[in-house]
Amino acid sequence: MSEYNTAPSTELHALTSSQDEDAVFREAVRNGTYRPSWVTHGTFAQQEELTLRSRWERRACKGVDTETFYPPEGERGAARKEYERIAKAICETCVVKTECLEGALRRRELYGVWGGLSEDERSDRLKRRSA
């Protein structure tokens, strides 16, 4: 049984091997039917915040030295790419990768790897969004 419940008028279908819990979670949040089973009070926004906070506690970068995500100032070429490769590999395993990236784009983070994208990649994405 999934830890996610939906509004009474909608039910989550049983998970299949091709559909993981994170995909179900994102879809339920997107369509407004997400309700964590362990929260029985508060507004939808409060419930969503509590769940994101608990997911954030399971982030892949928790306990990793923050320098892993920030190449040394002036680092260029292959050395910089290696820093980014390591950071991106950590991000690929993260349960909050999408939320991390969206937050970095919203805050216009200038440095480091956030949500699996480098500074230049985030800058390019912002340019495409505004075009």
Secondary structure, 3 states (H helix, E strand, C coil): CCCEEECCCCCCCCCCCCCCHHHHHHHHHHHCCEEECCCCCCCHHHHHHHHHHHHHCCCCCCCCCHHHHCCCCCCCHHHHHHHHHHHHHHHHCCCCHHHHHHHHHHHCCCCCCECCECHHHHHHHHHHHHC
